[in-house]
Amino acid sequence: MQKNMVSRISQEVRTATTTGDIQALKRAVTAEEYVPDPMKIADKILFMVGD
């Protein structure tokens, strides 16, 4: 039961964070204030290749 509860709470936290991040990104793009970070993009690509 404890593992199930931890899993559920973790999922809720990730979902809330992701939703907030997406909303912030939408606002930045709409306001033409979004500036991509090439280093973060490269990090994500390299991290995905390792999977």
Secondary structure, 3 states (H helix, E strand, C coil): CHHHHHHHHHHHHHHHHHHHHHHHHHHHHHCCCCCCCHHHHHHHHHHHHHC
